[in-house]
Amino acid sequence: MIFEVWAPKATAVEVDVLGGRRAMSPGEGGWWSAEVEGAQHGTRYAFVVDGDGPYPDPRTRRQPEGIFGQSAVYDHGRFTWSDHDWKGRDLRGSVIYELHIGTFTPEGTFAAAIEKLPHLVELCVDFVEVMPVAPVPGGRNWGYDGVDLYAVNETYGGPDGLKSFVDACHQAGVGVILDVVYNHLGPSGNFLRPFGPYFSGFDGSYWGEAVNLDGPESDEVRRYFIGNALQWLRDYHIDGLRLDAVHALHDKRAKHLLAELAEEVDTLACSVGRPLSLIAESDLNDPRMVRSLDAGGLGMTAQWDDDVHHALHCAVSGESHGYYQDFAQLTALAKVLTHGVVHDGTHSSFRARAHGSSFAGVPGYRLVACLQNHDQIGNRPAGDRLPIPALKIGAGLLLTSPFTPMLFMGEEWGARTPFLFFSDHVEPELRDSEGVRREREFDGFGYVWEAPNPSAEETFLQCKLDWGEVKEEAHWSLLCWYRDLIALRKALPELSDPRLDRVRVEMDPLGKWLLVWRGELAVAVNFSQESVTVPLTPGTVLLASDEPVAADGEGMRLPAQSMVICRPASG
């Protein structure tokens, strides 16, 4: 077989394979190659650059011994797929379920996650969004410290494990979105630097050095990341990618990396005959992110919408510290439901400047919204989740909204287990300082940072979902509520209508209740700790968190922290 590697500045490159080192021949564009007889699927190998190394292959498909071990040849063609009838799934009208493989089950593997697919099918979600699976230091990590981006964490089950999981999801009718990180690489086990100018030489974000997307020799660096994206979609049958923190991609080229990626993915979708989605995590509030390429946008299918989360969180929790300050009033929730974002050019107190632009004309399905996600829970010192009463009304608003709703694992039954930040760095200096770095990252967010040690195994173990909770009455009741909400959303077109200009909102001047009109349907929510009367003519109740009481001549009376979806009586 032929081994290839890009090393444009090297004067000599060798492949260490089958017990010896073999010189590689230079070719065009800085690529080196060598043909080695006897090498095959499973053969271990590494590269030596100008006498330094051996290093793992920058495009290694498998790291059997982890990030510090040798690479292994991996043949994608050896896996037998069973999803031949899978035609993909469009993001429009879908509900996403985010999960972390390591904590989704006690075992923390792809195989164990497959066993939980019936739960997700009964919940009626359309996609699972899997947090990053690239190899990381040690045995536990959120995934954003990944290196060897073309490989799959062996702790979870390696490349075959991921393929088996995707195959099983497709057979169950569930699409798969994979979270990928292209704005930085982890601080441990990153061996790209000896091979070429993969980095720009300055801190691109809090998390690490900027990737070289627009400097000298950046053409091949861009191909490294675009090729990685295409691999997941083509060779692993993934249905979409969630792109981490795209605002930390430093690219001044006329054609942004995201636009180039969108073009390539669209071409691949034509080839494989199924829709492929790109979802950007962006805090820019810039509608160009989700506008089509031919309209001058960056061509993303959708983007995460933090403004919706913040407004929902404030409404159901009462918190107003840090970046929640501008979202503390119900007026913020009313605005996001009708305009998509709060900051559309308005002043952001947290940033101390104007922020964002108008999303007028952007359909709501292009905005992925949530009540909870890994960041919003895990960025809290105690990793604590919302209580069941808050989840009940928050989910009611989310799942009747014009956006693409996303749930976080365990949310649907009100899991009590936290989702803390955890890692397992090998180097003592990284391991010992991880907690301090984490506290420094959230300086100014309004938290008293009393968090458990992220390097302790117990911190990780606390985060594993307790599936036994589902059997408890309060948790089972909430799960049924989530199932009913999703079923109603799919049954009534008004509830998934993405046209933001069709949403009408009325609210109590005292901030106790909110009334959202979705066509002829009304979603009434009481946020207060006491019953209130909402100016709504009683009609047909479609779904209620508690039994509403009709009040003659005044409207519909709602119990404390409750909501109702109804079709009011005409006249």
NUMAR-206029 format. One record per residue (C-alpha): x, y, z. Coordinates in steps of 0.25 Angstrom, whole numbers, plus 5000, padded with zeros to 4 digits. Layout:
BEGIN
XYZ;...
***
This chain:
BEGIN
500050005000;500450154998;500750245010;500550395008;500850515017;500850665015;502150725020;502550845011;503750895019;504350765022;505650715015;505450565018;504250485023;504250345027;503150245030;503350155042;502650025038;502749875039;503949885048;504749985040;504850125034;504650145019;505050275012;503950345006;503950424992;503650564991;502550604981;501750724977;501150824987;501950774999;501450634999;502350515002;502050364998;502550225000;502050094995;502149985005;501849835002;501149755013;500549875019;499049855021;497849885030;498349885044;499749915041;500450005051;501250125046;501750265049;502550375042;503950425044;504150575040;505650615038;506050515048;504950555058;503850465063;503350365061;501950445060;500550395058;500050425044;499350555043;498150485036;498250355044;496950285043;497150205056;498050215069;497950085076;498850125087;498350265088;498950395084;500350365088;500350235081;500650195066;499550205056;498850085049;498450065035;496950065034;496150025022;494750085022;494349985012;494349865022;493149915029;491849855025;490649955025;489249925027;488650055025;488450045010;487050095010;487350215018;487050345010;487550445020;486750545028;486450695026;486750785038;485350855035;484350805045;485350725053;485650715068;487150695072;487650615084;489050655088;489850545096;491250515101;491650375098;492450355111;491350395120;490050355113;490150215118;490950155130;491850085120;492150205112;492250135099;491550145085;491050005087;490350035100;489750165094;489150075083;488350005094;487750135098;487250165084;485850115087;485750225097;486050325087;485050265077;483950275087;484350415090;484150435075;485450515073;485950525058;487450545061;488450515071;489650615072;490850545077;491950625085;493350615079;493950475077;495350505073;496450445081;496750525094;497750515106;497450405116;496050335117;495050445119;494850585113;493750665107;494450645094;494850795091;496350755094;496350665082;497550635073;497750535062;496450595056;496250485046;496150375056;495150325067;495350315082;495650165085;495050185099;493650195092;493950085082;494850135071;494450155056;493650025055;492850065068;492450195062;492050135049;491150035057;490550145065;490150225052;489650095045;488750065057;488250205057;487850205043;487150065044;486350135055;486050255047;486950345054;487950435047;489350465053;490050605055;491450605059;492150715067;493450755061;494550855065;495350925055;495651055062;496750995071;497350865075;497650815089;498850845097;499350705098;499750605087;499650715076;500750665067;500350745055;501450855056;502650775051;501950745038;501550885034;500951015036;499650975042;499651085052;499651245051;500551275062;499651345071;498551315081;497251305073;496351285085;496451255100;496551105096;497851115088;498651155076;497951205063;497851105051;498551155039;497451175029;497951295022;499451305023;500551245014;500351095011;498951105016;498251045004;498650905009;498250935023;496850975019;496850845011;497250765024;495950815031;495050815019;495550665016;495250635030;493750685029;493550605016;494150485023;493050485034;491950505024;492350405013;493150295020;492350295033;490950325027;490850445037;489650535033;490150665038;491250735046;491250835057;492350935055;492950975069;493151125071;493251175057;493451315062;494851265066;495251235052;496251335047;496051345032;496251475024;496151415010;495151465000;494451325001;494351285016;494651145020;493151125024;492651165010;493751075003;493250955013;491750985010;492050974995;492850844996;491750785005;490650824996;491450754985;491550624993;490050634996;489750624981;490750504980;490150424992;488750464989;488350505003;488250645011;489550675018;489450795029;490450885034;490150955048;491051065053;491251105067;491351255066;491251365076;491251475065;489751485063;490151505048;489051455038;490051435027;490451315034;489151245030;488951315017;489151235004;490451244996;489751304984;489151414994;490551454999;490451375011;491351265017;490351155014;490151085027;488851005029;488651065042;489351125055;489251115070;488451225075;488951265089;487951375091;486751285091;487451195102;487751325110;486351375109;485651245112;486651215124;486451355130;484951335129;484851205136;486051215146;485951365150;487451375148;488051505143;489551505145;490651515135;490251505121;488851475125;488651625129;488051675116;487051555116;486451565130;485151625126;484051555118;484151665107;485451585103;484651455102;483651525094;484651585084;485451455082;484151385079;483751485068;485151535063;486051415066;487051495074;487051595085;488351665080;488051705066;488951825066;488551865081;489551895092;490051775099;490351795114;491251675115;492051725103;491951875106;491651895091;490651885080;490451745076;489851665064;488951695053;487451665049;487051525045;485851575037;485451485026;486251365032;485351245035;485351195049;485751055046;487151115043;487251155057;487551035067;487051065080;487050995094;486651005108;487950935112;489250885105;490650835109;491150975110;490051045117;490050935128;491550905128;491951045129;491251065142;492251035154;491350915159;490850875146;489450875151;488250865143;486850925143;485850875153;484650795147;483650915149;484551005141;484750895130;483250875129;482951015124;484251035117;484050915109;482650955106;483151085100;484351025093;483550915086;482451005081;483451105076;483751135061;485251095063;485950955062;485850905076;486950835083;486950755096;488150715105;488250565109;487450545122;486650675121;485450595116;485250535130;485850645138;487150565141;487850605155;489250565150;490050695147;490850715135;492150765140;493450805132;494450685133;495750645126;496850545128;498150615124;499450525124;500450635127;500450675142;500550825139;499250815130;498550725140;498850815152;498550945146;497250905139;496350955150;497051095150;496951105135;495451075136;495151175147;495951285139;495151255126;493951295133;494451415141;493351525140;492251435137;491651455151;491951325157;492551295170;493451185165;493351065174;493550955164;494050805167;495350775161;495150745146;496350645146;495750555157;495150435152;493950455162;493550585155;493450505142;492650385149;491650485155;491250525141;490750385136;489250385134;488450305144;487450235136;486850175148;486250315151;485250295139;484450195148;484150305158;482850365157;483250515156;484250485145;483350385137;482250495137;483250595131;483750495121;482250475117;482150625116;483350635106;482750525098;481450585097;482050725093;482850665082;481650585077;480750705077;481850785070;481850685059;480350665058;480050815057;480750895046;480451025053;481450985064;482650965055;482351085045;483751145044;483251285040;483651385051;482751495046;481551405048;481751385063;480951485072;481351505087;480551565098;481051585112;480751625126;481251765130;481751705143;482451585136;481551475142;481051415129;481251405114;480351375103;480951325089;480051315077;480451205067;479351225056;478051205063;478751125074;479051195087;480251155097;479951215110;481051215121;480951255136;482451275141;481951315155;481851245168;480351275169;479151245160;478851355149;477751385139;478151395125;477251475115;476951355107;475551315103;475451165108;475251065097;475850935093;477050895102;478050815094;479150795105;479350855119;480450835129;479350845140;477850855140;477450995135;476251065142;475351145133;474951275139;473651335134;473751475128;475251485131;475951375123;476751245126;477351225140;478651155141;479251095153;480651135158;481751105148;480951035138;480551045123;479451015113;479350995098;477951015093;477051055082;476251175088;474751185085;474451285074;473751415078;
***
